[in-house]
Amino acid sequence: MNSSVISALLIDDEPDALFVLSTLIKRYCPLINIVGEVGSVEDGLSFIQRQEPDLVFLDIDLERGNGFEILDAFPQGRFKVVFVTGHDDFALQAFKYRALHYLLKPVSPQDLIQLANELVTVKNTENQPVLTASSHRISLPTLNGTVLLDTDEIMYFESNERYSVVLLSSGEKIFISLSLKNIMECASPQHFMQVHHSYIVRIGAVRKIQKTADSLTLMLKDKSAIPVSRRMRSEVLRRFDSEG
């Protein structure tokens, strides 16, 4: 999203739903410019390929297919996605596609206003560090907005294909729309370390190291066991030797 106005495509096979969503966006979201409205997978694919919108409002159940098929066709797509659906049981799958938001029909003006505010925040903070300047607080994008955490609350991050999960000391799991690569590009090396292609741990959460001839495992304070990859074994041992 490089311009001040966000170009948006609406994809829904219900004309009434398109009309309502379009009307609400025009009334409550002046920074969102609707550049197209389509009702099928084929038309959605064609429009995105030709116009490259900044944002796609996407229904899940579509004529002759579903919205996930569109996203599968653009695995490296630069556009943001907001699911607009009458189903509340696709939220986890939406996380896998790093959706910006998940709106349930009927969409309320309050939901759209909140979304518009989040879009401004995303626009203003793109390419900025995820961690705050003090590195004692971390801001993480989730499907339902942004969550703010104290660094000490975090035990580890785990990757699951297209999304990640952050595990907290309380036992809570939070799904976030960032890859481990995104997190490590911004995370403070003083506090976090990637020890495996699927795991980032908070250094202060490690209680002990279990070492065998063939494996290395980090035991965390919450009793989680995090495997260390062979490639990272030497670096992890050096890091924790220096911590000691």
N, C-alpha and C positions, 0 to 999 in steps of 0.2 A: 504494500500500500504506500505508494510514493507521493501521491497527490493529496491535497487537502480534502477532496471529495472521494468517497469510497464507491466504486462502481459495483453494483450487485445484480446477480442473476437470480430469479425466483423459479424454482422447479417444483411443480405440483400438478397432478393430473385432475384436480378438482377445480373447475373455474371459479366457484364461489370462494374457495379457500384462497386462491390466488388474488381475487379481488379484495378480500378482507385484509390479507397481509400487505398487499400493495398500498391500500388506503391508509393503514396504520403506519407503515414506514414513511410515507409521504407526509403524514401529519405530525409524527413524533420524532423522526430521525432525519433532520435536514442535511446531515453530512453524508447520508446514503443516497446515491443516485441509482435508481433502478434502470438498468440498460437492457433488460430482457426478461420475458416471462414465457416459460415453455412447460409442456405437460408430459413429456416422455423421455425415456433414457436416450433414445437416438437424438432427439432435438437438443437435449442437455449436452451430450458429448460434442455435437456439432458446434453449438454456440460457444462452449468453453474453448474449443480448439481455435475458433475464429476470433473471438473477442478478448479472451483472457481476463475475465472479471477479477476484481480484488476479493469479492465475497460471493458465496453461493448459499442461498437459503434453500435447503434440500429436504423434500419429503422422502420418506423411506419406501412406502408402497406407491409404485408408479405404473403407468401403462406399459405392459409387456416387460416388466423387470422391476428393479428396486434401486434406490439411491446409492447403495454401496457399489453397484456395478460401475457407476460413473466415477467414483473415487478410485476404484481399482484400475481404471483406464489412465488415471493421472497420479501414479504413486509419488511423483516428485512435484506435484502441482503446487504453485506458489499461492493459490487462492486460499482464503480462509473458508471454513465450512460451519454453517449453523443448521442443525437439523430442526425441522419443523414437522411434527408428527402427532398423530393421535394415539401412538403407542408409547408406553413408558417402560417397555421391557427390552429396548434396544440400546439402552444407555451404555452398557459395558462395551458392546460392539462399537458404538460411536467413539468411545475413548480410544479404541485401537486405531481409529482414523484421525486422531488428534483434533476432534471437533472443537471449535471455539465455544459452542454452546448447544444446548439441547432444549428446545422450546416445545411444550405440549400445547396442542390445540384444545380449545380456542386460545389463540395468543392474546395476551393482555397488553394494554399500553404500558403498564409498569415493567413487564418483561422486556419490551422493546427499548424502553428508556434506559434500563439497566444495561442491556446489550450495547446500546449506542455509547454509553459511558465507558464500557469495557473496550470497545473498539478504539476509542480515543486514547485510552491508556496503552493498548497494544501498539497503536501507531506511534505514540510518543516514546515508547520504551523499546521498540524493535532494535536489535543489535546492542542493547544495553545489558550489563551483568544481571543475572538472576539474583545474586546476593546483594544485600544493601552494603553501603560503604563501610559500615562498622564490622560487617561479616558476622554479626551476632543474630541477625534476623535474615530470613530467606523468604522470598515471595515466589510462589509457585502457581502456574496456571492450571486450573482444573476445568472440567466440563461445565461446572456451575459457577464459575468465577475464579477469583484469586484467593489463595489461602496464605496467610502470614504465619510463619513458625519461628520459634527460637531455635537456633542451630542445635542447642543441647537436647531438644526434643527428638531429633532425628537419630535413628539407629543406622539405617542403611537405605539405599535405593536399589531396586531390582528392576531389570529390564524385561519386558514381555513384548517382543516384536515391535509394534509401532507405538507403544506407550510405556510408561514406567509407573512403578508403585513406590511410594515412600512409606517406610515402616517407622512408626513412632515408639518412643519408650512406653507410652500408655498401652501399646498393642494395636492402636488404630492404624488402618491402612488407608492411604489416600492415593487415588489414581490421578496422574498428572500427564499433561500433553507435552512432554519433553522426552527426548531420547537421552540415554546416558552420555552420549557425546555432547549434546547441548549442555547438560548439567556440568560436565567436567570443563567445558570451555569457560564457564563462568564461576565455578566453585572455587573457594579458597583452598589452596593446597595445604594450608596450615591445619585445616579442619577435615578435609575429605581426601580419599584416595580410591582410585579404581583398582580393584584387586583381581577382577575377573571380567570377561566381556559382558557378563550379566549383573555385576554387582559393583556398587560404590559404597564404601563404609565411611562412617564418621570415625576418625582416629580415636577420639575420646570415648567411643562406645566399646572399644575392644578391651576385654578383660584378660584374655590369655591366648596364646598361640599353641595349637596342637600340631606337632611335626612328626611325620613318619618318613620312611625312606622314599615313599612314592607320592606323598601328598602333604599339603599345608592347609590348615583350617583355622580361621579366626573365630574364637568363641566370644560372643558379645555379652554385654551386661544383662540383656534380656533373655539370655540362653540360646539365642540364634546361633547357628553354625554356618559360617560363610566360607565357601571354598575359594582358594587362591589358585589361579591358573599357573601352569608350569612357566609360562613366559614371565609372569609377575613375581614368581617365588623369590628370586634373589633381591629384587627391589623392595619387596615387602619386608623381608628379613632385615635389610639394611635400615629401612625406615623405622622399624620398631626397636631395633638395637639402639638407634640414635635417640628414640623417645625415652628409652630406659636410662 
